[in-house]
Amino acid sequence: MKKTVSLCIIAKDAEDTLTNCLRSVSGLVNDIVLIDTGSTDKTKYIAADFDARIFDFKWNDNFSSARNFSLSKIVSDWVLILDSDEILVGTKEQLEMLINQDFGDEIPMYFIDIFTYIKNAEKPEYVYYQKKIRLFPRHSNVFFKNSVYEEMVHPNGTENMLGLSANGIVIKHFLKDGPKSKSKRNALILRKELKKNPGDFLYNYLMGKEYLQYGYYDKALTYYRNSLESEEEKEKLILSEICTDIIKILYRKGDLEEALNECIRREGLCKDNPEYWLNYGFLALKQGDLECAKKSLETCLELTPPAHSITFKISNLTWKPELLLGYIFLRMGDNENAKTSFERALKYNPGNWLLLFYLGIVCKNLKDFNSSEIYFNEASGLVPEEFKKDLQFSFLLVHIMNGKFEKANELVKSMVDAFINPEEMELLDEAF
């Protein structure tokens, strides 16, 4: 007999997104359990249209409590977790293939790729990635913990747990106003928890993360250091994330040397974190150590983000390390590899004027003048207004087309120096 699956979803005033969410699982799941935490809009009516079983839950500033309440209402063999602003992408056949296997005595836990899209006036663009357990059998050895950024707990141990990837299925998360849209709510919950337990490892880390995204570096450092000094058991991946963020903060506060020293000190702890290697590569490049920068960026591109609640910027795993690596090859005089890196970056970020600009430079160096002219022409229509005012880009084009390559190279150097300036635009520094 085929296994059944229930969708578990927590919602409050979700009328703008809930229809798309529930429509995405229509025909895929056997049951929908919606936990309403106090909606005053049409959320319940929309859920009823999809034959959901609706349960009220008095909100207590604890997402795990709501999640665990939803698990208590499950009657199917399997559980699928979605948020109201997410949709599932996959087929019924793919889902059935995942849940109807013979796992013996093991308890399968499926990690699903989650791509977060930021809505804007033109088009939604996915900018964040994470991999989390969202599909698992109904089992007494599974529940959630943490008031916010909830995680699974296996109280009887993980000896029989089997971590698997849900191949063929992904989740798209549509975040209306970016990460900051949920920041106020999360910060209030975190303050409440830290008041009860000031030394909590996880909540200090999360509060530091909240302050970091707003640029409050000193406050972020305070909470990160509280987290590092916590007497609680520390998860290695979160430790690597804290140390990586501290490196970013030290650089942003203007202490390049200390940021590099921190990279060296933390290599053993952070060696599996691709963003650590991106930071290390960028800082080594800033110092002029091209070999160290090259090695670090190549390591960044080789690593696969770990399955965890930590969210990674897509750009930090794709086009930004390729951009930096291409620039390093360009500095080394290796135009063929520079071209390859820039082309790979352009596939992830088509229409990026800086990449087009560098490809024009590389093609010029390789004496492919036709391609060089095409790239420069494409870039010239995209270059930001502030750079047009400086006339650097226009002069560069003129010098190249007239064969005055020494003057062109001088301008390239001055422009690259300008790019490595947080005030100019979110190019190399945006990686931090």
N, C-alpha and C positions, 0 to 999 in steps of 0.2 A: 504494500500500500504506500502511495506517495505521501511524503511528509507535508505538513501544513506549516504556514508561516503567518505570524501576526506582525503588523506594523505598530510600533509604539511611538507616540508623538506627544510632546508637551507643547501647549500653545496658550497664548494670551493675546487677544486683540490681533489676530493674524489673518484677518479677512483679505488683505492685499496679496498674500503669498500662499495661503493654504490650498486654494483650488489647484494651482499648478503642482504643489507637492502631492496631494492625494491623487490627482489625475495621473501622475507619473508611475504610481504603483497599481493603478486600476487594472485588474486582470492578472496581476502578479502575486498579490497576497490574498490570503483567505479571510483575513480579519483585520480590522483597524481599531486600535485602542487609542483614544484621544483623551489626554488628561488636561482639563481646562483649569488654569490657575487664576481665573477672575476676569474673563472677557466681558466687555460691555458692547462689543460690536457684533458682527454676524458670524463669528468664528464657529459657534455651535451649530448654527443653521447650515453652514457649508459642510461641516463634518457629517451632519445628519443626512445630507444629500448623497453622501458616499457610504451610507449605512454604517457609519462608525459607531462603536460603543463609546459613549461619552461619560466621563467621570469627573466630578468636581474635586479639586484639591486646594485647600486653603494655603496660599503661598506663605512660605516661612523663610524666604531668603536662602533656600537650600535646593539646588538643582538635583542633587543626588537623592534627596527625600522624594522628590516628584518622580524621578526615574524609577526608584525602587517601588513606589506605589504603582507605577504603570506595569512593572514586572509581575506584581501580585494579581493583575487582572488578565494575564495571558492564559489562553486555553489551547493555543496551537503548539506544535512541536518545536518551532523555531521562532526567534525574535529578530526583527529588523528595526533598527533605530534610525529615525530621521528627525531633523528639526523642521519647523514649519516653513523656513525659508530655504529649504533644500529640495532637490528632486533626484530621483534615482534614474540612472540611465542604464538600461539592460533589457534583456528579453526574459520571458517566462521560462523558456528552455534553458537559458544560462543559469537562472536562479534555481530551477529544479535540479540541474546537474550538480550544483554546489551542495544542496542539502540532502540529496537522496543517495549519497554514497555510503558505503559500509566503513565506519570508523572504528569498529571493534569496541574496545573499552575506553578509547580516547574521546575527549571532548573537543570537537573542532571549534575554533574561534577565528572567524574570517575578518581579516583586515581589508578595508575598502579604501581606495584612493579617493580623496576629497579635494576638489578644486574649487577655490573660493573666487567668485567673480565680484568685481566692484562695479556697481551700476553708475553710469555717467550719462551725460546728455546725448552722446553719440552712439556708443555701443558698450555692452558689458564686456569686460576683459578679465580673464582669470589671472590673478597675480599671486595667489598663495596656494600652497600645497601641504597636505598632511595625510597620514595614513593611520586610521584608527579602526579598532574592532567595532563593527556595527551590525554584524550578523552572527548569531550564535544560538545553540539549542537552549530551550527552556530548561533551567537546571538550578538546583538549590545552592550550588557552589558558585554562584555569580550574583554580585550586586554592586552598587555604585557607592563611591565615597567622594568627599570634598563638596563644599557648598557651591563652588563655582569651578569651571574647568574640570568637571567630574570625570573620574576614572573608574575602571572596573577593579573589583576586589574579588579574590578567590580565597575565602576563609579557610577552606580545607586543603589549600595548597594547589600548586600548578603541575603536579607530577604527571597527571593524565591529560593536561591541556595540550592541544595541537594547534599551533599558530599557522594559518594558511592565508594566501592572498586570494581575494575574490576576483579571479581573472574574468574579464569581460564585463564587469559591472563597476561603475563609478558613481560618485555622488557629486552633483554640482550645487554649490552653496552660493546664494546670491545675497551679498551683503550690501545693503543700500548705500550707506555712507562710509564704508571702510571700517577698519578695526575700532576707530574711535567712537563709532555709533553705539557700541555696547559698553564703552569704558566707564561711564558714570555709574551705571548699574553694578558693574563688576567691582569698581573701587569701593562702593558703599558696603558691599558684602564682605570684601577683603578687610576693610577697616573694622567691621564688626567681629570678624574672626580673629584678627590680630589683637584686638582689645582683650579677648578671652585668653589668647595664647600668643604673647609677643614673640616667642622664640620659634614659632612654627616655620619649618624649613620651606614648605611649598608656598604658603601664603606670602611670606616675605619675598620670595622669588617673583611671584605673580604681581605683587604690588610694585616691585622694582621695574618690572616690565611695563606696567601702566605708566609710571613716571617717565621711563625712557622714551616712549612714543611721543610724549609731549615736550621732550627736550629738557626736562628737569634732571640734569645729570647728577647733581650732588644728592638729591633725594633718592634717585635710583641707586646710586652707589651705597647709600646708607642701608637700604633694604636688601640689596644684594649681599652686603657684608654681614648683615644680620642672618641672612640665610646660610652663608658659609660658616658662620659661628654657631649655628644651631646644634644642639646636642642630639637631635633626632637623626634617624637613619637617612642618608642622603643618596638619592638616585643619581647614578653616574651621568646619564644623559642630561639631566637638568643642571648638574654641576658644570658640565661642558658648556651649556647654554649660558649660564651665569658668567663664566670666565670669558666666553666670547663677547658677551655684552660689555663686560668691564673693559676689554680691549678697545671696543668701539668708543666707549665713553672717554677713556684716557686720550685717545686720538682727537676726539671732538673737543676736548678741553685743551688741546694744543700741545700735549706731551707725547710726541712721536716716539722718542727714545724709550720712555717708560712703557708705552703700548707695545713696542717691539720686545722689550724685556719680558713683558707679561706673556707674549706669544711663545717665547722660548721656554719660560717656566711652565707653561700649561700644555705643552705639546703632548705629553703622555696622557693627560686627562681628556684632551679635546681631539685626539687624532682621528676619531670616527665622525667628527662633526664637519660637514662640508663648508659651512659658513665660517668656521674657524680658519680653514685653509684659505678661503677667499680673503678674509681680513689680513691674514699673515702675508699673502701674496701682494696685496695692495700696499701694505706698510713697507714691505721689503722693496717694492718698486719705488715708493716715495723716497727711500733712503738710497736708492741707486744700486741695490744688490739684485741684479737681474737674474742671476742663477738661482738664488733662493726664491725669488718671486716666481720664476718659471716652474720650479719644482712644486711650490705650494699650490699654484693654480692648476697644474696638471693633476695633483692629488684631489683637489676640490672637484674636478670634473669626473674623476674616476669613482668617487664615492656615491653610494645610493643613500638618500635620506632615511634615517631609521624610522621604523613604525612606532609612532608615539603621538601624544597630544600636541607636541611642539609643532608649530606652523612655520613653514619655510617660505620665503619669497621665491617665486618661480624664477625671477630675474637673477637671483643670487646663485642659482643652480645651472643657469643656461647661458644667456647672452653676456652677462657682465664678466664672468671669468674668461669667456672666449674673447671679449673685447680687450681685457687686460693682457691676456696671453698673446693676442695678435699684436698689440702695441709693443710687448717685450720682444717678440720675434723681429718686429720692424726695427727696434733699437739695435738688435743684434745683427742686422743686415740679412736676416733669413726671410726674404720676401715671399718665397713659396709657402712656407708654414704660416707666415703672417696672413697671407691671402686665404688660406684654408680656415684659419681661426675666425677671421672677419666674416667669411662667407657662412660659416656655421652659426655665428652670432646673428647674422642678418636673417637666417631662416626662422629664428626665434623672435626676432624683433624687426620685421620688414618695414622699410620706410624710415628707419632711424638715420637721421642725417649724418651723425658722427661716424657710423659704420660705413655709410656710403662715401664719406669724405676719406676715411682711411683706405678703403678699397681703391679709391682714385689714386691715392699716393702710391700704394703698392703696385698697382697696374702700371703707373708711370715708371716706377723703378724697374719693373720687368719689361719695359719698353712696349707694353700693350697700350698704345696711346688711344686707340679707338675706345677700348673699355674704360680707360681712365677718364676720357672726356664724357662718356655716358654717366659714369658714377658722379663726377663733379657737377654735371648738369642737374642730375636728380637731387643731389645734396643742396645745390644752390637755391632750389625752390622750397626747401624745408628748413633752412638755417634760421634760428631764432632772430628776432628783430634786434636784440641787443648786440649780436655779433655782426649784423649788417651795418650797424652804426659804426662799429670799430673799423670797418672796411678790411679787416684782416683776411677774411675769407675771399672777398673779391680780389684783393691784391694777390692772394695765393693763386687763384685761378689764372690771373693775368700772367704771373711769373711762369707758371707751369706751361701754359699754352705758348709762351714766347721762348721756352727753353731755358729760362733763368732759374735753374734748379737749386743753386746755392742760396739764392734769396728765398726761394720757396721753402727749402729745408729750414732756414732760420725762422720763417713764419710758422712752420709746423711746430717747431720747438716752443715758440712763444705761446702758440695756441694750446698746446698740450699742457704747458705750465698753468695756463689760465683755467683749463678744464679741471685741474686738480685743486680747485678752490671752491669751498662749500657755498660761497655766495653766488657763483656764476650760474650753475644749474645742476640738476641731479644726475650727473654723469658718473664718474668714477666714485665719488663720495657717496652716492645714493646707495651703494652696496652696504653702507653702514647704517 
